[in-house]
Amino acid sequence: MTSLTDSFVTMSNEEYHGHHALGSSDVRRLMISPLHYKGREEPSVRPPHFTFGSAVHAAYLEPEKFLTEYRAKPAEVEGQGPRTKAYKEWMDAQPPVEWMKQEDYDKALKVVDSAFGHPISGELFDNEVVVEGSLFFKMNGVECKARPDLVSISSEGHVDLLDLKTTTDASSDAFRKTVGSFGYWIQEWFYRKAMREAGYKVRRFIFLCVEKTAPYACAAYVLNQADVDAAEELVATALKAYKGANDNDDWIGYPKEIAEISVPPWVMPSSNSEPNGNWLTVKQAMEAFAVSRTTLYNWMARGVESKRFGGKRFVSARSVGAMGK
C-alpha cells in the first residue's frame, strides 16, 4: 500500500522556495500584476517577525528541528548590542542557528503550547501525517508547487490539511478580514488543487490561528467552500498573465494611462444635516470593517465618533478606520 509520504517530495524550505515553479504567494502577486511577481525583492536582513513565525512553525510541526535550529540569546549578550566587540566575539563562537531574544523565544513556546492545546491538534497528529511536504503539478501549462504545513490522513481515509497562522487577533471577525486581505481563500484553493493532482480529495482545510500576545488565544476555522471555489477563475487568469509576460518578457505593472479616481465619500465634508458618505449605520460599519457589534460599541466607548440622524445611530467610517489600524 502506498504511504502518504510517497506522494510528497522531501526537500528543505530553502530548496522549495528556490524552485522556479509558482507557489500560491506567487499567484497572489500575479493577481496584482506580473511586475509585482517579477520585481519582488527579499529583505537583505531577515526581519525578526519572520524568525518568530518560522520558530513557531518549527516548534509546532518539527520540535526536534526547533531545538537544534533556534536558540535564545542570553540577556547579558543581548544587552551588549550587535556592534560591540563582546557581542561579535560571542556570536563567532556559537553554532550557526537562528538566534532570538529570550522574550520572543518564550513567546513562541507559549504560542505553540496554545496551538497544541486546541483539540484539532490532537485529532490530526494522531493520524498518519506529512509535515511540510512539497507537491509539484501543472496547471494551464504552468509549473506550480505547494507546501502544506500539515497533511493528515485518518484510518478511514479522510484527508485534512492544517495551516498554522500567528496573528494579533484570532477572533472570527478579525480573521475573516485577514482572509480577504492576504488571500488565504486563494491559498486554500491552490493547495486543494495540488492535493487533487496528487490523487487526494481534501475533506477539510483548517486554519489554526494563535494570537502572538497573552493570553495566546487560539481558534480554528474552515472557509465557506463556495467562496473558495470562486478562486479558480482568478488563479487561471493569473497564470495566463504569467505565461504572456514570460513568453514576451514583458512584465507589466499598472496601466500607463492617466486615470481619474473619485475621493472616498466618507472623507468628504457634510454640507447638510443628512449623513454623508463618512457616516455608516452600525450594520454597515460591521460589514465594511469586518467587526462584531460588541467590538464596534467598545470602540465607540473608547472614542469612535458617532451621531444620530433621524433617530438612528451612525458611526464615522474615518474614525472606525483609524481605530482598526
C-alpha distance (Angstrom), angle and dihedral (degrees) to the residues before:
residue distance angle dihedral
M1 . . .
T2 3.80 . .
S3 3.79 113.8 .
L4 3.78 120.8 -131.4
T5 3.81 89.5 -120.2
D6 3.83 90.9 60.2
S7 3.81 89.7 70.0
F8 3.81 93.5 60.7
V9 3.78 133.6 70.3
T10 3.79 114.3 -125.8
M11 3.79 110.7 -137.8
S12 3.79 139.6 135.8
N13 3.76 122.2 -92.3
E14 3.80 89.2 -111.4
E15 3.81 92.1 52.2
Y16 3.79 91.2 48.9
H17 3.80 95.0 50.1
G18 3.80 90.3 44.5
H19 3.81 92.5 56.0
H20 3.81 113.8 105.7
A21 3.83 95.7 -131.6
L22 3.80 116.4 107.6
G23 3.79 119.1 -103.2
S24 3.79 127.2 -162.3
S25 3.81 92.7 -93.8
D26 3.83 88.9 53.8
V27 3.80 90.4 51.9
R28 3.79 90.9 50.1
R29 3.82 89.8 53.0
L30 3.80 89.8 49.8
M31 3.79 88.8 54.7
I32 3.81 86.8 66.0
S33 3.80 93.8 44.6
P34 3.83 140.1 -55.5
L35 3.81 87.7 -104.5
H36 3.80 91.0 60.1
Y37 3.80 87.8 57.6
K38 3.80 99.1 41.7
G39 3.80 96.5 38.7
R40 3.79 98.1 48.3
E41 3.80 117.0 129.3
E42 3.76 128.3 -157.2
P43 3.83 116.3 -137.6
S44 3.80 113.3 -99.0
V45 3.80 89.7 -138.2
R46 3.78 118.3 41.3
P47 3.83 109.2 -116.3
P48 3.83 115.5 -123.6
H49 3.82 92.1 -118.4
F50 3.82 89.3 59.0
T51 3.81 89.9 54.3
F52 3.80 90.6 46.7
G53 3.81 92.7 52.1
S54 3.80 92.4 46.8
A55 3.80 91.2 48.3
V56 3.81 91.8 51.9
H57 3.80 91.4 49.6
A58 3.80 91.8 48.2
A59 3.80 94.0 47.7
Y60 3.82 92.0 48.5
L61 3.80 99.7 39.3
E62 3.81 104.3 24.9
P63 3.82 110.4 20.1
E64 3.81 93.7 174.9
K65 3.80 90.4 54.6
F66 3.79 89.8 50.5
L67 3.81 92.2 52.7
T68 3.81 93.1 51.0
E69 3.81 100.9 37.1
Y70 3.83 105.2 36.9
R71 3.78 127.6 59.1
A72 3.79 137.2 169.1
K73 3.79 117.1 -123.2
P74 3.81 113.3 -125.3
A75 3.79 112.4 -107.3
E76 3.79 92.5 -119.0
V77 3.80 90.5 56.0
E78 3.80 95.0 43.3
G79 3.79 88.8 52.0
Q80 3.80 92.2 57.5
G81 3.80 94.5 69.3
P82 3.83 125.6 -126.2
R83 3.83 94.2 -94.0
T84 3.80 96.6 56.4
K85 3.81 122.7 101.7
A86 3.81 92.5 -125.8
Y87 3.81 91.9 53.5
K88 3.82 93.6 48.1
E89 3.81 92.9 47.3
W90 3.79 91.2 49.8
M91 3.82 93.0 48.4
D92 3.81 91.9 48.0
A93 3.80 89.2 57.6
Q94 3.81 94.6 51.3
P95 3.83 130.3 89.3
P96 3.84 118.1 -100.0
V97 3.80 99.4 -92.3
E98 3.81 136.3 131.9
W99 3.80 106.6 -88.8
M100 3.78 119.8 -151.0
K101 3.76 135.5 -177.3
Q102 3.79 110.2 -97.4
E103 3.81 89.7 -118.0
D104 3.81 92.7 54.3
Y105 3.81 91.9 43.9
D106 3.81 91.0 53.4
K107 3.81 91.5 45.9
A108 3.80 90.9 51.9
L109 3.80 90.3 55.4
K110 3.80 91.5 48.8
V111 3.80 90.6 50.9
V112 3.80 90.1 51.4
D113 3.81 92.4 46.9
S114 3.80 87.9 55.0
A115 3.80 92.0 48.4
F116 3.80 91.9 50.7
G117 3.80 88.9 48.2
H118 3.80 91.3 63.3
P119 3.83 112.5 95.7
I120 3.81 92.9 -127.9
S121 3.81 90.6 66.1
G122 3.78 92.6 57.8
E123 3.78 91.7 44.6
L124 3.80 96.2 51.5
F125 3.80 99.2 38.6
D126 3.82 89.8 53.6
N127 3.81 88.2 67.7
E128 3.79 132.7 66.0
V129 3.80 104.6 -72.1
V130 3.78 141.7 -172.1
V131 3.79 117.0 -156.0
E132 3.81 117.8 -152.3
G133 3.77 94.3 -21.5
S134 3.81 115.2 170.5
L135 3.80 125.2 -125.1
F136 3.81 127.6 -166.9
F137 3.80 125.8 -165.1
K138 3.78 142.6 148.3
M139 3.78 127.0 -113.2
N140 3.80 121.9 -177.8
G141 3.79 89.4 -14.8
V142 3.81 94.2 -54.3
E143 3.80 122.7 117.3
C144 3.80 110.8 -121.3
K145 3.79 136.9 -178.5
A146 3.80 139.7 -163.8
R147 3.79 134.5 -172.0
P148 3.82 113.2 -168.3
D149 3.79 116.4 -159.8
L150 3.80 92.6 -132.3
V151 3.80 133.9 3.0
S152 3.80 115.7 -169.5
I153 3.81 127.0 -173.7
S154 3.79 119.5 -169.6
S155 3.79 127.0 -144.6
E156 3.82 86.9 -101.8
G157 3.81 90.1 57.0
H158 3.81 97.9 -106.1
V159 3.81 112.2 150.4
D160 3.79 119.9 -150.4
L161 3.79 129.9 177.8
L162 3.79 124.0 -153.7
D163 3.77 126.2 -161.5
L164 3.81 116.5 -168.3
K165 3.80 115.4 -144.6
T166 3.80 127.8 -175.6
T167 3.79 113.0 -154.3
T168 3.78 145.1 162.2
D169 3.81 92.8 -121.2
A170 3.81 123.0 26.1
S171 3.80 95.8 -178.0
S172 3.79 116.7 125.0
D173 3.81 93.1 -114.3
A174 3.78 93.3 51.2
F175 3.80 95.5 43.6
R176 3.79 91.0 48.5
K177 3.80 87.4 58.8
T178 3.82 90.7 46.5
V179 3.80 90.9 51.9
G180 3.77 89.3 57.5
S181 3.81 96.2 41.7
F182 3.80 96.1 49.8
G183 3.80 99.7 31.5
Y184 3.79 96.2 -119.0
W185 3.81 90.1 156.4
I186 3.82 87.6 60.3
Q187 3.81 89.9 48.7
E188 3.80 90.0 53.3
W189 3.81 93.2 50.5
F190 3.81 90.6 48.7
Y191 3.81 93.1 50.4
R192 3.79 92.1 46.5
K193 3.81 88.3 52.1
A194 3.82 90.8 51.4
M195 3.81 90.5 50.9
R196 3.82 92.2 48.5
E197 3.79 89.8 52.3
A198 3.82 88.0 52.6
G199 3.81 90.0 52.4
Y200 3.80 100.6 -100.3
K201 3.80 130.0 119.8
V202 3.78 110.0 -149.1
R203 3.78 115.3 -136.6
R204 3.82 98.1 -171.5
F205 3.79 134.8 9.0
I206 3.79 103.6 -159.7
F207 3.77 125.8 -164.0
L208 3.80 109.1 -155.2
C209 3.81 106.1 -161.7
V210 3.80 122.9 -166.6
E211 3.78 126.5 -178.3
K212 3.81 115.7 -123.3
T213 3.79 95.3 -140.5
A214 3.80 134.5 54.0
P215 2.95 130.1 -37.0
Y216 3.85 83.8 29.2
A217 3.79 92.3 -146.7
C218 3.79 116.2 -164.5
A219 3.80 134.1 -154.5
A220 3.81 136.5 171.2
Y221 3.80 125.3 -142.5
V222 3.79 141.0 -178.3
L223 3.78 121.7 -161.1
N224 3.78 128.5 -123.9
Q225 3.81 104.0 -92.4
A226 3.79 95.2 -142.9
D227 3.80 87.3 59.4
V228 3.80 92.3 47.4
D229 3.82 92.6 48.6
A230 3.80 89.5 56.2
A231 3.82 88.4 68.9
E232 3.82 92.4 72.6
E233 3.80 93.9 81.1
L234 3.80 91.8 46.3
V235 3.79 92.0 51.1
A236 3.82 91.8 47.8
T237 3.81 90.5 51.2
A238 3.81 91.1 49.1
L239 3.80 92.2 50.6
K240 3.80 90.4 48.8
A241 3.80 89.6 52.5
Y242 3.81 89.4 49.7
K243 3.80 93.0 51.6
G244 3.80 91.7 49.0
A245 3.79 93.1 47.9
N246 3.80 93.0 45.0
D247 3.81 95.1 46.5
N248 3.81 93.2 48.4
D249 3.81 97.5 31.6
D250 3.79 87.6 -128.6
W251 3.79 111.1 133.7
I252 3.77 101.4 -174.8
G253 3.80 124.3 -168.6
Y254 3.79 126.4 -172.7
P255 3.83 121.5 -14.1
K256 3.82 115.3 -77.1
E257 3.79 94.1 -138.9
I258 3.79 120.4 99.8
A259 3.80 107.1 -109.7
E260 3.77 130.0 -161.7
I261 3.79 116.2 -132.7
S262 3.80 131.2 -175.1
V263 3.78 126.8 -124.7
P264 3.83 113.0 -108.9
P265 3.81 106.4 -97.0
W266 3.79 93.3 -132.5
V267 3.83 91.9 67.2
M268 3.80 94.6 49.9
P269 3.83 118.6 102.9
S270 3.78 118.6 -107.2
S271 3.80 116.8 -119.0
N272 3.81 96.7 -171.8
S273 3.75 143.4 26.6
E274 3.79 92.6 -91.1
P275 3.81 117.0 97.6
N276 3.82 112.9 -95.7
G277 3.78 126.3 -153.5
N278 3.81 91.7 -75.0
W279 3.80 91.1 67.2
L280 3.78 120.2 77.5
T281 3.77 131.0 179.7
V282 3.77 115.1 -113.6
K283 3.80 90.2 -104.0
Q284 3.81 92.6 48.9
A285 3.81 91.0 49.4
M286 3.80 91.8 49.5
E287 3.81 90.4 53.7
A288 3.81 96.5 40.5
F289 3.82 95.2 49.8
A290 3.83 98.9 29.4
V291 3.81 94.3 -124.7
S292 3.78 132.2 134.8
R293 3.79 124.2 -110.0
T294 3.81 89.0 -112.3
T295 3.82 91.8 53.5
L296 3.80 91.4 47.9
Y297 3.80 93.8 51.4
N298 3.81 90.1 46.1
W299 3.81 88.1 54.3
M300 3.81 90.4 49.6
A301 3.79 88.3 53.8
R302 3.81 88.1 51.8
G303 3.79 93.9 52.1
V304 3.81 110.9 -75.9
E305 3.81 105.2 149.8
S306 3.79 116.3 -112.3
K307 3.82 135.4 172.5
R308 3.76 139.5 178.6
F309 3.79 120.2 -119.2
G310 3.79 116.2 -175.8
G311 3.78 90.9 -12.6
K312 3.83 92.8 -54.5
R313 3.81 125.8 115.2
F314 3.81 116.5 -117.4
V315 3.81 128.8 179.9
S316 3.80 129.7 -152.8
A317 3.82 110.6 -105.2
R318 3.81 88.8 -156.1
S319 3.80 91.0 54.5
V320 3.82 94.0 44.9
G321 3.80 90.7 48.8
A322 3.81 91.4 52.7
M323 3.80 91.9 49.0
G324 3.81 92.3 49.3
K325 3.81 95.2 54.7
